[in-house]
Amino acid sequence: MCSNAVMNKVNDIYGPLAVTGRRRFLGALGAFAGTCMMSIQNAKAGFFYSTKPVAGIPQAWVNEKGSDVYRYANYIKGLRLKNVTPYMVLEPHFRSRGRTRNSLPPRYMWSRIAPTLRVIDAMASGMRAQVSELLSIYRSPTYNRAVRGRSRSQHLENRAVDVRFKGVSAYTVSKVARSIRSQGKFAGGVGRYSSFTHVDTRGHNADW
């Protein structure tokens, strides 16, 4: 079904195959097939998540971005984190910079944030400190540009969290994150800033 849609779209744009160059046709076919596969992947990723309301999630968010708000919140709830709530995770996705509004991550990226959230959860338990705020998690490409994020930021991949802990300095938080990483609990980046700490699970270690 998807392949038929791709073929029809190619023919609509480029005309009969007899008058279409081979390279041009294959390039168009690959582009539309890739888009089609991503759409299927995205649909499947969120299919089994419940749209049941989640405590703490404002109805205004659902009105703005639809039932995927509850789906994503239920996914986060299912991780059974002790120190991180669905509200904390979703809230940064409703922030704006100027006229640019952030968005929820694509469904196929949802599971990518789980390892990072588990690191944050373990840090909170280990330090016996409350998570004060998750400042930034996923950033859409347009929002990432608006906040002047790096072009290859792990926030674009939904693998990163910028976090503050109540009563704990960014210096101490980054030190704890690197200690947990040295124990083999995760592989990723740890960045210390003046008022928050960046943690991601990119798969290889990086520090700044």
trRosetta pair geometry for C-beta under 8 A, 3 or more apart (Angstrom, degrees):
i j d omega theta_ij theta_ji phi_ij phi_ji
1 4 5.9 -52 -153 30 29 112
1 5 6.8 28 150 -17 61 104
2 5 5.6 -55 -155 35 35 113
2 6 6.5 38 149 -21 67 103
2 33 7.9 94 138 -134 108 64
2 36 4.5 130 -176 172 114 131
2 37 7.5 105 157 -68 154 54
2 40 6.5 -43 -81 -52 152 129
3 6 5.5 -50 -150 33 36 115
3 7 6.4 36 153 -19 66 104
3 33 7.5 17 -109 -111 69 98
3 36 7.9 150 -71 120 40 165
4 7 5.7 -53 -148 37 32 110
4 8 6.2 32 154 -19 65 107
5 8 5.8 -55 -146 37 30 112
5 9 6.2 30 156 -19 64 108
5 36 6.6 147 81 -109 117 131
6 9 5.9 -59 -149 36 28 109
6 10 6.4 28 154 -19 64 107
6 29 6.5 76 156 -146 119 67
6 32 4.4 145 -140 119 89 119
6 33 5.3 34 -125 -74 156 68
6 36 5.6 -75 -66 -28 109 149
7 10 5.8 -55 -149 35 30 112
7 11 6.3 26 156 -15 65 108
7 29 7.9 17 -90 -117 59 98
8 11 5.8 -59 -148 39 29 108
8 12 6.3 35 153 -25 65 105
9 12 5.6 -50 -147 30 32 115
9 13 6.5 19 159 -10 64 108
9 32 5.4 168 83 -135 133 150
10 13 6.2 -67 -152 41 28 102
10 14 5.8 -24 172 25 69 115
10 25 6.8 72 -180 -149 132 74
10 28 5.0 123 -125 124 100 123
10 29 5.8 3 -85 -79 150 70
10 32 6.2 -127 -57 12 91 153
11 14 6.7 -74 -120 59 22 79
11 15 6.8 -16 -166 166 58 7
11 16 6.9 28 -143 -91 96 33
11 17 7.4 -53 -99 -45 91 76
13 28 6.8 -165 78 -151 132 143
14 20 4.7 57 148 -106 125 127
14 24 6.7 156 -133 133 141 115
14 25 6.7 179 116 -96 164 73
14 28 6.1 -142 -31 -9 139 173
15 19 5.5 -28 107 68 125 117
15 20 6.4 171 72 -57 81 98
16 19 5.5 72 72 17 88 94
16 20 7.1 -159 100 -13 43 98
17 20 5.2 -67 -142 37 41 115
17 25 6.3 56 -136 -115 86 148
20 24 5.7 -129 -179 86 86 113
20 25 4.5 96 130 -66 123 107
21 24 4.1 80 65 11 96 110
21 25 6.6 -168 86 -11 46 86
22 25 5.9 -59 -148 37 27 110
22 26 6.3 21 159 -14 65 109
23 26 5.9 -56 -143 39 30 107
23 27 6.1 31 157 -20 65 108
24 27 5.9 -56 -148 36 27 112
24 28 6.4 24 156 -15 63 108
25 28 5.9 -60 -150 38 29 108
25 29 6.1 29 155 -20 66 109
26 29 5.5 -52 -142 38 31 113
26 30 6.2 33 158 -20 64 105
27 30 5.9 -56 -149 35 28 110
27 31 6.5 26 155 -19 63 107
28 31 5.8 -56 -149 35 32 111
28 32 6.3 19 160 -9 67 109
29 32 6.2 -62 -146 43 27 102
29 33 5.9 26 158 -19 65 113
30 33 5.8 -57 -140 39 27 110
30 34 6.2 30 159 -22 63 107
31 34 5.9 -56 -152 33 26 111
31 35 6.6 24 153 -16 62 106
32 35 5.6 -52 -148 37 36 112
32 36 6.2 38 152 -22 66 106
33 36 5.5 -55 -147 37 32 114
33 37 6.2 31 155 -19 66 106
34 37 5.9 -54 -145 36 30 109
34 38 6.4 30 155 -19 63 106
35 38 5.8 -56 -150 35 30 111
35 39 6.5 32 152 -21 64 105
36 39 5.7 -55 -153 32 32 112
36 40 6.6 29 152 -16 65 104
37 40 5.7 -53 -150 36 34 111
37 41 6.2 37 151 -21 67 107
38 41 5.5 -52 -145 38 32 114
38 42 6.1 34 155 -21 65 107
38 108 7.4 -110 -160 7 70 153
39 42 5.8 -53 -145 36 29 111
39 43 6.4 29 155 -20 63 106
40 43 5.8 -56 -148 36 30 110
40 44 6.3 26 157 -16 65 108
41 44 6.1 -58 -147 38 27 108
41 45 6.3 34 155 -31 62 107
41 108 4.7 27 137 -89 102 141
42 45 5.8 -51 -150 24 29 117
42 46 7.3 -1 164 3 60 105
42 106 5.3 -72 -119 -180 115 105
42 107 4.8 112 -166 46 68 104
42 108 5.0 -81 -91 -22 58 102
43 46 7.0 -82 -162 45 27 89
43 47 6.4 47 150 -59 66 102
43 107 7.3 109 -69 57 13 150
44 47 5.5 -37 -147 -7 35 123
44 108 8.0 48 65 -88 83 92
45 106 7.8 73 60 141 153 78
45 107 3.8 152 87 133 117 101
45 108 4.4 -158 -45 -83 154 53
45 110 6.3 150 160 20 119 113
45 111 7.7 -127 -155 -10 109 103
46 49 5.3 -59 -161 27 64 118
46 68 6.3 -29 -154 -122 156 94
46 71 5.1 47 -164 158 108 150
46 72 7.9 -39 -120 -62 114 71
46 107 3.7 -88 -34 -134 108 140
46 110 7.2 111 -81 -16 85 146
49 71 3.9 92 105 -161 124 86
49 72 7.3 50 154 -60 159 30
49 74 5.3 148 -176 79 93 116
49 75 5.2 -37 -121 -57 134 94
50 70 7.0 -80 114 142 68 102
50 71 6.9 171 73 -112 33 58
50 74 4.5 -155 59 -160 90 169
51 67 4.6 -18 -129 -169 125 114
51 70 4.6 81 -155 90 53 132
51 71 5.9 -22 -85 -61 67 79
51 74 7.6 -102 -74 -10 18 142
52 70 6.5 178 65 175 31 126
52 74 6.4 94 52 -88 86 134
53 57 6.9 -160 -166 61 72 113
53 70 6.2 -72 -98 -118 35 126
54 57 4.6 61 72 -3 92 128
54 70 6.1 164 -6 -138 98 73
54 73 4.0 -148 27 135 155 129
54 74 6.0 -153 -66 -66 123 66
54 77 5.8 -150 -132 -46 127 140
54 86 5.2 -26 145 73 147 161
56 85 6.2 -12 85 158 166 135
56 86 6.7 142 76 69 118 93
56 87 4.1 -83 140 -49 122 130
57 61 6.1 -93 179 54 85 135
57 62 7.2 79 139 -42 110 102
57 69 6.4 149 -180 149 131 107
57 70 6.8 150 105 -94 161 66
57 73 5.1 -32 -72 -105 147 163
57 86 6.3 -39 -62 113 108 120
57 87 6.2 -152 -77 -87 59 80
57 90 6.7 28 -118 56 100 157
58 61 4.9 105 72 -6 87 97
58 62 7.6 -157 105 1 55 82
59 62 5.5 -54 -157 38 46 112
59 63 6.1 50 146 -23 73 103
60 63 5.4 -51 -146 36 34 115
60 64 6.3 33 154 -20 65 106
61 64 5.7 -59 -151 37 30 110
61 65 6.3 -28 171 28 67 106
61 69 4.9 149 129 -145 102 151
61 90 6.9 63 -170 145 158 130
61 94 6.0 -82 -114 -79 101 143
62 65 7.1 -83 -131 58 22 69
62 66 6.8 -32 -169 149 59 6
62 67 6.9 37 -153 -90 98 38
62 69 4.7 -136 -92 57 64 140
62 70 6.4 28 -104 -34 117 96
64 69 8.0 85 63 -57 82 141
64 94 7.3 91 81 -126 155 108
65 68 6.4 -78 138 62 98 98
65 69 5.3 112 80 -54 106 107
65 94 7.9 -120 -19 -93 133 93
65 103 7.4 151 -123 -148 130 73
65 104 6.0 124 170 -15 147 117
66 69 6.6 152 80 -6 43 92
67 70 5.6 -47 -167 37 62 107
67 71 6.2 65 137 -23 77 103
68 71 4.9 -51 -141 40 44 118
68 72 5.9 43 159 -20 74 102
68 104 5.8 178 121 80 122 165
68 107 7.1 -110 -138 -75 121 99
69 72 6.3 -57 -148 37 23 104
69 73 6.3 22 152 -17 60 112
69 90 6.8 78 -155 -154 82 144
69 104 7.0 -140 -87 -67 60 142
70 73 5.4 -55 -140 41 33 114
70 74 6.1 34 159 -20 67 106
71 74 6.0 -58 -150 37 26 108
71 75 6.6 30 150 -21 62 104
71 107 7.7 -23 121 -114 137 108
72 75 5.5 -49 -151 32 35 115
72 76 6.5 34 152 -16 66 102
72 86 7.9 139 116 -156 72 105
72 89 8.0 -144 145 114 103 118
72 90 6.5 125 105 -95 119 109
72 104 5.9 -150 -34 -153 160 129
72 105 7.9 131 -121 46 138 84
72 110 6.1 -144 -122 -122 86 122
73 76 5.8 -53 -149 38 32 109
73 77 6.2 37 150 -22 65 107
73 86 4.0 73 -153 -180 81 140
73 87 7.9 34 -129 -61 113 47
73 89 7.9 159 -112 70 60 111
73 90 5.9 -25 -82 -45 90 142
74 77 5.3 -47 -141 36 35 117
74 78 6.3 42 155 -25 63 103
74 86 7.7 23 -50 -108 25 149
75 78 5.7 -56 -155 31 30 115
75 79 7.4 40 147 -30 59 94
75 110 5.5 -5 134 167 167 134
75 111 7.8 -106 -177 -76 131 63
76 79 5.8 -42 -165 12 40 116
76 81 7.6 -39 174 10 79 122
76 84 7.8 -100 180 124 111 103
76 85 8.0 71 132 154 124 34
76 86 4.3 137 84 -106 126 80
76 89 4.9 -167 -127 49 155 156
76 90 7.4 -134 3 -41 156 92
76 117 7.4 -145 -140 -141 92 172
77 80 7.8 41 160 -65 46 46
77 86 5.2 -25 -56 -52 84 125
79 114 5.7 -168 -110 -131 129 95
79 117 6.4 35 143 99 164 136
79 118 7.2 -129 179 -68 121 89
81 84 4.2 -28 129 53 148 93
81 85 7.7 -141 80 -66 112 28
81 117 6.0 -78 -82 150 146 110
81 118 7.1 -136 -101 -95 100 55
81 121 4.5 -128 -151 -95 100 140
82 121 5.8 113 39 -168 79 109
82 124 7.4 -166 87 88 95 121
82 125 6.3 54 74 -71 138 114
83 120 7.5 -139 87 128 112 82
83 121 5.1 156 43 -136 98 68
83 124 3.7 -167 130 97 169 153
83 125 6.4 -149 -27 -49 134 75
83 130 7.2 -164 -157 -137 106 48
83 131 5.4 123 150 -13 101 111
84 88 5.5 -118 -161 71 72 139
84 89 6.5 70 164 -51 109 100
84 117 5.6 -142 86 -167 164 101
84 120 6.0 69 -61 102 138 118
84 121 5.4 -90 1 -80 111 93
84 124 7.5 170 -43 -1 83 152
84 131 6.0 40 -88 10 73 164
84 134 7.4 60 -139 -48 108 133
85 88 4.8 106 57 1 76 100
85 89 7.3 -147 97 -2 45 86
86 89 5.7 -61 -151 39 36 109
86 90 6.0 20 161 -10 73 113
87 90 6.2 -66 -140 44 26 100
87 91 5.9 41 163 -43 65 106
88 91 6.2 -46 -145 13 21 117
88 131 6.5 49 -149 113 158 134
88 133 7.6 -166 -145 -143 97 38
88 134 5.0 97 164 9 93 118
89 92 7.8 -68 177 23 30 98
89 113 7.4 116 -154 138 122 147
89 117 6.9 -5 -98 -106 124 134
89 134 6.4 8 -95 65 41 163
89 137 6.3 42 -159 -48 67 167
90 93 5.6 -63 -169 31 55 116
90 94 7.2 39 146 -16 80 106
90 104 7.6 -16 -139 -104 87 96
91 94 6.2 -69 -162 34 40 105
91 95 7.7 54 147 -41 67 96
91 134 7.2 127 57 67 105 97
92 95 5.6 -34 -160 -2 50 121
92 102 6.8 -37 145 92 67 165
92 134 6.0 -96 -27 113 125 91
92 135 6.5 87 -100 145 127 25
92 136 5.4 162 -163 -113 146 33
92 137 5.1 138 64 12 139 88
92 138 7.7 145 99 46 112 60
93 102 5.2 -136 -156 117 42 115
93 103 6.3 -24 -171 130 96 17
93 104 5.1 54 -180 -85 149 53
93 105 7.6 -98 -108 -20 131 67
93 137 7.1 -44 -52 59 88 108
93 138 6.3 20 -92 65 103 101
94 101 7.6 -21 -158 -168 42 99
94 102 6.8 -81 -41 65 8 101
95 101 7.8 168 97 -150 32 58
95 102 5.3 32 60 9 71 126
95 143 8.0 104 86 -157 85 134
96 99 7.3 -40 -175 -160 118 10
96 100 6.3 154 -158 82 74 47
96 101 4.8 -34 -98 -97 93 62
96 102 7.0 -139 -81 -3 41 76
97 100 5.3 -15 64 64 79 103
97 143 6.5 122 21 -152 111 74
97 146 4.0 148 81 137 124 118
97 147 5.1 -166 -53 -68 164 78
98 146 6.0 -138 34 -159 109 119
100 142 5.5 -152 -149 138 122 100
100 143 5.4 170 144 -99 115 61
100 145 7.9 -136 -140 72 170 85
100 146 3.9 -150 57 -67 152 158
101 143 7.2 -60 112 -84 24 114
102 138 7.7 135 179 100 116 78
102 139 6.2 -79 -129 -131 112 60
102 140 5.8 165 -151 9 58 99
102 143 4.2 62 -97 -110 72 165
103 138 7.9 -68 85 117 62 115
103 140 4.5 56 30 -53 103 133
103 143 7.1 -170 6 -16 74 133
104 138 7.2 50 -173 78 34 143
105 109 4.2 -101 159 84 124 124
105 110 6.2 163 85 -77 117 55
105 112 7.8 -119 158 46 160 113
105 113 7.5 166 12 -32 158 123
105 138 3.9 -121 -62 -127 105 166
105 158 4.3 41 -116 -81 158 137
106 109 5.0 85 65 6 79 106
107 110 5.7 -22 -162 -20 46 115
109 112 5.1 -44 -171 15 68 125
109 113 7.6 62 146 -25 82 91
109 138 7.0 108 120 -111 136 134
109 157 6.9 -165 -142 179 122 45
109 158 4.1 113 158 25 118 145
110 113 6.9 -62 -176 20 40 104
110 158 7.2 -62 -93 153 20 156
111 114 5.6 -26 -168 -5 57 121
112 115 7.8 -52 179 23 42 96
112 157 6.3 -116 156 148 156 81
112 158 4.6 103 75 95 121 98
112 159 5.1 -72 156 -75 109 79
113 116 5.6 -67 -163 47 56 110
113 117 5.7 53 145 -24 86 109
113 137 6.4 30 -128 -176 136 118
113 138 7.2 -76 -71 -47 130 99
113 158 5.0 -73 -54 163 96 91
113 159 6.7 -146 -92 -101 52 31
113 161 7.6 95 -156 -56 98 102
114 117 5.8 -60 -143 39 29 109
114 118 6.3 29 159 -21 65 106
115 118 5.7 -57 -150 34 31 112
115 119 6.7 35 151 -21 64 100
115 159 7.7 -2 61 -147 105 84
115 186 6.2 137 166 -121 110 120
115 201 4.2 -129 104 110 121 178
116 119 5.6 -49 -154 30 37 112
116 120 6.6 35 149 -16 66 103
116 159 5.9 139 -36 180 134 52
116 160 6.5 -155 -130 -106 162 16
116 161 5.2 157 149 -6 122 108
116 186 7.9 108 -94 -154 50 158
116 188 7.3 -180 -95 -172 91 176
116 199 6.0 150 -156 114 96 95
116 200 6.0 -29 -104 -134 130 39
116 201 4.7 -141 -65 -6 80 108
117 120 5.5 -51 -149 37 37 113
117 121 6.2 41 150 -23 67 106
117 161 6.9 116 -80 -49 59 148
118 121 5.4 -49 -144 36 34 116
118 122 6.3 36 155 -19 64 104
119 122 5.8 -55 -148 37 30 110
119 123 6.4 33 152 -22 64 105
119 177 7.1 59 162 -135 118 89
119 180 6.5 140 -152 117 93 147
119 185 6.8 130 -110 126 90 115
119 186 5.3 -40 -82 -11 128 154
119 188 7.8 -108 -40 43 167 140
119 199 5.7 -149 105 155 133 139
119 201 6.8 170 -15 -64 136 112
120 123 5.7 -53 -149 34 31 113
120 124 6.5 34 153 -21 64 103
120 131 6.8 52 163 -101 110 131
120 134 7.6 30 -165 -97 164 109
120 161 5.7 -44 -57 88 139 157
120 163 5.7 171 -127 -79 121 162
120 199 6.4 166 -69 65 86 145
121 124 5.8 -53 -152 32 31 112
121 125 6.6 26 152 -14 63 106
122 125 5.7 -56 -149 39 34 110
122 126 6.0 32 155 -19 68 111
122 180 6.4 124 109 -134 126 146
122 185 7.0 -132 96 177 167 150
123 126 5.7 -57 -142 40 29 110
123 127 6.0 10 165 -3 67 112
123 129 8.0 -38 136 55 79 107
123 165 7.5 -118 128 -67 110 141
123 173 7.0 61 173 -151 139 80
123 176 5.5 110 -142 124 101 125
123 177 6.3 -12 -96 -80 138 73
123 180 6.6 -92 -79 -27 86 152
123 199 7.9 -150 -22 -62 151 166
124 127 6.4 -66 -140 47 22 96
124 128 8.0 76 162 -97 53 9
124 129 5.9 -114 -143 73 61 68
124 130 6.9 39 -154 -128 112 18
124 131 5.3 -50 -93 -47 135 89
124 165 6.7 -175 -103 -117 77 117
125 128 7.2 15 -175 -75 31 49
126 176 6.5 160 98 -167 128 124
126 180 7.4 -165 1 -76 166 117
127 165 6.5 29 91 172 149 162
127 168 5.9 17 167 -91 147 156
127 172 7.7 110 -126 139 135 114
127 173 7.8 -31 -61 -103 164 68
127 176 6.0 -28 -63 -115 116 166
129 165 4.3 54 129 173 130 123
129 166 6.0 -175 -178 59 90 71
129 167 6.2 -146 -136 66 109 96
129 168 4.9 -2 -137 -26 166 131
130 165 6.8 144 79 -162 42 74
130 166 4.5 3 68 26 96 125
130 167 7.9 67 39 21 87 103
131 134 6.9 7 169 -47 125 84
131 163 6.6 -63 -145 -162 99 112
131 164 7.7 106 -170 82 60 53
131 165 6.0 -57 -110 -107 42 69
131 166 7.5 51 103 -9 7 88
132 164 4.3 -55 66 107 118 97
132 165 5.7 140 -4 -150 97 12
132 166 4.3 137 -72 -59 101 72
133 163 7.3 171 89 -151 52 51
133 164 4.9 19 48 45 87 109
134 137 6.0 19 156 -51 120 104
134 161 5.7 -56 -146 -160 104 105
134 162 7.2 115 -171 73 56 57
134 163 5.6 -22 -109 -101 63 78
135 162 4.2 -55 63 99 106 109
135 163 7.0 -159 9 -80 86 24
135 164 6.8 72 -35 -11 107 99
135 196 5.6 -34 2 -126 144 165
136 139 6.5 -1 -172 -56 109 108
136 147 7.7 177 -112 131 142 169
136 155 6.0 -24 146 -120 110 138
136 160 7.5 -4 112 112 92 102
136 161 7.4 162 85 -153 56 38
136 162 4.3 34 43 26 91 120
137 155 6.9 147 141 -139 23 87
137 158 7.0 30 150 -139 88 67
137 160 7.0 170 -152 89 43 60
137 161 5.5 -3 -106 -104 78 72
137 162 7.8 -132 -63 23 44 72
138 155 6.3 142 -140 180 25 71
138 156 7.7 74 -156 -125 68 16
138 158 4.3 -5 -91 -97 106 85
139 143 4.8 -137 -167 94 85 107
139 144 4.1 112 125 -71 126 86
139 147 6.9 -99 -138 35 144 130
139 149 5.9 116 87 -3 164 164
139 153 6.8 4 48 99 128 139
139 155 4.2 34 11 137 105 119
139 156 6.1 -48 70 -76 86 57
140 143 4.5 83 53 13 84 105
140 144 6.7 -147 87 -11 38 87
141 144 5.6 -53 -143 34 28 114
141 145 6.6 27 157 -17 62 103
141 156 6.5 53 -83 -130 67 113
142 145 5.9 -53 -153 35 32 110
142 146 6.4 35 148 -23 64 107
143 146 5.3 -52 -148 34 37 116
143 147 6.4 18 159 -5 69 105
144 147 6.3 -64 -145 46 28 96
144 149 4.0 -76 -165 52 83 129
144 153 5.9 -167 -149 42 130 138
144 155 6.3 159 -103 92 113 117
144 156 5.7 -10 -62 -75 160 97
145 148 7.3 27 -175 -82 35 34
145 149 7.2 -75 -61 41 24 83
149 153 4.5 -28 160 -36 114 158
149 155 6.1 -81 -159 51 153 135
149 156 7.6 161 118 -44 138 96
150 153 4.3 134 63 -61 85 85
152 156 7.5 -107 -164 35 26 135
153 156 5.1 109 75 -8 84 96
153 157 7.9 -164 109 5 57 84
153 160 7.0 -85 166 21 86 156
154 157 5.3 -57 -157 42 53 110
154 159 4.6 -80 179 72 104 101
154 160 3.8 114 100 -43 104 119
154 188 7.8 86 -132 -161 167 107
154 189 6.5 -177 -10 31 149 132
154 200 4.0 50 111 -143 161 157
154 202 5.4 -98 -103 -74 131 107
155 158 7.6 39 -173 -76 36 32
155 159 7.9 -115 -77 50 22 61
155 160 4.7 -71 -69 60 61 124
157 160 7.5 83 59 -8 86 93
157 202 7.7 87 70 -110 150 82
159 188 7.4 -153 153 -131 112 130
159 200 4.9 68 121 -164 91 98
159 201 5.4 -123 -174 56 101 72
159 202 5.9 113 123 -78 147 59
160 189 7.4 -16 -109 63 107 115
160 198 6.3 -8 -170 -169 112 95
160 199 7.1 161 -151 86 64 41
160 200 3.8 -30 -96 -89 81 109
161 198 7.4 161 86 -150 43 51
161 199 5.5 -13 61 61 89 89
161 200 7.3 161 17 -80 59 60
162 193 7.8 2 -148 21 111 137
162 196 5.1 50 173 140 93 137
162 197 7.2 168 -153 83 57 34
162 198 5.2 -26 -98 -94 76 72
163 173 7.2 -156 94 -179 99 146
163 196 6.3 156 72 -166 27 97
163 197 5.7 -31 63 65 81 84
163 198 8.0 142 15 -97 73 25
163 199 6.5 -14 13 14 119 110
164 170 7.7 -51 -114 -80 75 86
164 173 7.9 -112 -134 -53 37 166
164 195 6.8 -17 -97 152 121 77
164 196 5.0 -71 -65 -107 86 87
164 197 7.7 137 -85 17 44 77
165 168 4.1 -3 90 46 115 121
165 173 5.7 160 14 -91 118 122
168 172 5.2 -111 -176 81 91 127
168 173 5.6 107 127 -59 115 93
169 172 4.8 96 60 8 82 98
169 173 6.9 -146 98 -5 44 88
170 173 5.5 -53 -142 39 35 114
170 174 6.1 35 159 -19 68 106
170 192 5.4 129 146 -159 103 84
170 193 6.0 -95 -167 70 157 53
170 194 6.5 130 30 146 153 14
170 195 6.1 177 -42 -166 133 5
170 196 5.8 3 -103 37 120 4
170 197 5.1 167 -150 -54 81 86
171 174 6.2 -59 -151 36 24 107
171 175 6.5 25 152 -19 61 110
171 192 6.4 59 -99 -157 46 139
172 175 5.5 -57 -150 36 33 115
172 176 6.3 32 154 -19 67 105
173 176 5.8 -56 -150 36 30 110
173 177 6.4 32 152 -20 65 106
173 192 7.7 150 75 -114 88 90
173 197 4.2 -144 110 -15 123 150
174 177 5.5 -51 -146 35 34 114
174 178 6.4 31 156 -16 65 105
174 190 5.5 128 -152 163 82 112
174 191 7.5 -91 -117 105 121 18
174 192 3.8 -38 -57 -79 162 107
174 197 4.9 -166 -66 -125 79 123
175 178 6.0 -56 -149 38 29 107
175 179 6.4 33 151 -23 63 107
176 179 5.5 -53 -148 33 33 115
176 180 6.5 33 154 -18 66 102
177 180 5.9 -53 -151 35 31 109
177 181 6.4 31 151 -18 64 108
177 190 4.6 158 111 -121 126 128
177 197 6.4 175 -15 159 145 139
177 199 5.3 -135 -139 -99 142 117
178 181 5.4 -52 -146 38 35 115
178 182 6.3 41 153 -25 66 103
178 190 5.3 -134 -67 55 82 167
178 207 7.2 34 -101 -104 123 120
179 182 5.7 -51 -148 31 31 112
179 183 6.9 30 151 -18 60 104
180 183 5.8 -59 -159 33 34 113
180 185 4.7 -53 168 45 86 140
180 186 7.0 23 126 23 101 97
181 184 7.9 68 175 -56 37 14
181 185 6.4 -94 -94 53 30 86
181 186 5.7 -62 -109 68 76 77
181 187 7.1 107 -154 -101 99 34
181 188 7.0 -125 -114 46 124 73
181 190 6.7 -123 -17 -33 149 129
181 205 6.6 117 166 -111 136 111
186 201 5.2 -79 -170 -115 123 100
187 201 7.0 80 69 -156 53 67
187 202 7.4 -90 118 71 78 61
187 203 5.4 21 97 -171 115 24
187 204 5.7 -8 158 -91 115 20
187 205 5.8 -88 -159 -52 75 73
188 199 6.8 69 108 178 129 66
188 200 4.6 -151 179 98 122 59
188 201 4.2 -83 -65 -106 144 31
188 202 4.9 123 -129 20 78 70
188 203 6.9 54 -82 -5 71 26
188 204 7.5 80 -93 63 31 27
188 205 6.8 16 53 -103 16 48
188 206 7.3 -53 162 30 39 85
189 198 6.6 -21 118 121 105 105
189 199 7.2 170 89 -151 64 31
189 200 4.5 16 46 47 97 103
189 202 5.8 40 -13 4 97 123
189 205 7.2 135 -84 -163 44 39
189 206 4.0 -20 -104 66 92 102
189 207 7.2 -177 -152 -72 67 32
189 208 7.6 -1 -169 12 108 95
190 197 7.0 -14 -165 -178 81 105
190 198 6.9 152 -159 86 32 70
190 199 5.9 5 -107 -105 70 69
190 206 7.6 170 25 86 53 58
190 207 5.7 -7 65 -111 86 74
191 197 6.9 158 81 -164 55 56
191 198 3.6 7 52 51 105 117
191 199 8.0 -148 27 -60 70 37
191 207 7.3 157 -86 -161 53 41
191 208 4.7 -3 -119 66 92 92
192 197 5.8 -19 -108 -114 58 84
192 198 7.9 -123 -53 26 22 79
192 208 7.5 -158 30 102 65 53
193 196 5.2 4 64 61 115 69
193 197 6.9 -169 27 -86 79 34
193 198 6.9 72 -14 -18 108 95
202 206 7.0 9 45 10 140 119
